[in-house]
Each structure stands twice: as structure tokens, then as C-alpha cells.
Amino acid sequence: MNILSRDSAGLDPVSFLGADTTKPAVRQGYGVSGTGKTELMKELIRRGEKSPEFDEYFRIIIFDVKHDGYQSLLPEKSEAITDFMGYEKSLNENRVTLIHPEISEAQDFLDEIIDHLFRTSERIEGFSATLIVEESSTYITAHKVPDSLKRFATQGRSMGLSLILLNQRAMNNRWVDSQTASMFLFRLARPDADMLKKRWGINPEQLESRLSEKRFSFAHFDLESLKLDFYEPIKLKGE
């Protein structure tokens, strides 16, 4: 297996979290609960915060409707944001903004944030941002994608904006796939693994065999080259 490092397969913090005007704006991540999606994201964010390759106007916004998993990224005694005013303040002051929306208001809140990110990109030269949407099936179905997310996926790339969609179950939306550069895969429910075989030719037996060898190991699939690479678990903070 390969070891995750800054120079391996483009999964270092800069290329994974940063916007790339030469590639589709969307990345996806799948895996059942407890397999390591959030731990990978947190560690990449921690490394990204320290990277000199991200300038002062780069921001990461985590939109987490499940309200669990990212609090350790916040400064001591800080809490997740729950309203738009708090989001604006945090975006001005912090590299990372964690949002815990109420489920009944989540779509409207997400629409507001996306509109604001576009306006901010137009207003501030050098501004760039990555929006991480947890439990993305809350908003995206097999046949429907909200207009705000369509705008983000199609127009965000030229404005330094990128989108990471995370979910426990693999989403079967062909339009989203057409806007996606890559995906990372943790252990999947078997129906999802079978679906990826039909869509991309990924061998479900090979995927399960390799990912079951070590907890938190994962695979990275490049949708442009159709190349599948396996990785050791990312080394976590304090290990």
C-alpha cells in the first residue's frame, strides 16, 4: 500500500482542499459510519491550516447537519456556528468555520452561504474557499441537485471555490459525477460497492479486501484517469 504524504497522488492538503481551476470543482467521499472519513478530513484540514501554500484569504467551511465530529478543530471554548451572522464573523476571523445548521433550515442556510461565497470571491482579490458538506444526501438525490450546489459546482472553479461532498452511502447522481474530479472511499455497504462497479468498474471484492486489512485505510479514485489507489490510514495528530 501507499503511504499518504504530501507528494502522493495529489492527496496532500493543498491539492485536496484547495481550489484547482484546471479540474472539476467537486470531490466526493463515501464510507459507512466509523470508517474514518471525518478523521481524514480533520487531519487534512489541520495540515492545511499550517501550510504556507494557502494564503491569508483561503477559508474552509464545514457544513455539518449531523452536528458531530469536527469540534476539535475549533479554538478552545469556541462553538459551532448556528446562524448566518455567526458565519460571516467566523469567515472574517478564522481559517476554518464549522456550521451546525438546524435540519429544517439547512437548505436555505446552505443557499445563503454559497451566495455569500460568490460575492466574497468577487469582492476580495485572492479569496478562495472550500465548502465541505457532510451528509450531502440531505440535499442531493439520484435525480435532483439544488440550484445553489449546481452553481457552485459549475461556476465555482473559476472563482477559487471547491466543494467536497461527504456521505455514508454512495450517491448515484450522474450530474454530480460529471462535475467531480475524484473521490475517496472507505469501507462501503455492499450495495454501494456493487453500484460503483457498475458505474466505474471498481472491483467490490478487491475494495473490501484491501480496506478491511487496516482500520481507517482508504482508497482514492481519480474520475479522469479511472485510477484507483489504496492508502494506509492517515497518521492522526498525536500518534
C-alpha positions, 0 to 999 in steps of 0.5 A, a space after each residue: 500500500 501507499 503511504 499518504 504524504 504530501 507528494 502522493 497522488 495529489 492527496 496532500 492538503 493543498 491539492 485536496 482542499 484547495 481550489 484547482 481551476 484546471 479540474 472539476 470543482 467537486 470531490 466526493 467521499 463515501 464510507 459507512 459510519 466509523 470508517 474514518 472519513 471525518 478523521 481524514 478530513 480533520 487531519 487534512 484540514 489541520 495540515 492545511 491550516 499550517 501550510 504556507 501554500 494557502 494564503 491569508 484569504 483561503 477559508 474552509 467551511 464545514 457544513 455539518 447537519 449531523 452536528 458531530 465530529 469536527 469540534 476539535 478543530 475549533 479554538 478552545 471554548 469556541 462553538 459551532 456556528 448556528 446562524 448566518 451572522 455567526 458565519 460571516 464573523 467566523 469567515 472574517 476571523 478564522 481559517 476554518 468555520 464549522 456550521 451546525 445548521 438546524 435540519 429544517 433550515 439547512 437548505 436555505 442556510 446552505 443557499 445563503 452561504 454559497 451566495 455569500 461565497 460568490 460575492 466574497 470571491 468577487 469582492 476580495 482579490 485572492 479569496 478562495 474557499 472550500 465548502 465541505 458538506 457532510 451528509 450531502 444526501 440531505 440535499 442531493 438525490 439520484 435525480 435532483 441537485 439544488 440550484 445553489 450546489 449546481 452553481 457552485 459546482 459549475 461556476 465555482 472553479 473559476 472563482 477559487 471555490 471547491 466543494 467536497 461532498 461527504 456521505 455514508 452511502 454512495 450517491 448515484 447522481 450522474 450530474 454530480 459525477 460529471 462535475 467531480 474530479 475524484 473521490 475517496 472511499 472507505 469501507 462501503 455497504 455492499 450495495 454501494 460497492 456493487 453500484 460503483 462497479 457498475 458505474 466505474 468498474 471498481 472491483 467490490 471484492 478487491 475494495 473490501 479486501 484491501 480496506 478491511 486489512 487496516 482500520 481507517 485505510 482508504 482508497 482514492 479514485 481519480 474520475 479522469 484517469 479511472 485510477 484507483 489507489 489504496 492508502 494506509 490510514 492517515 497518521 492522526 495528530 498525536 500518534 
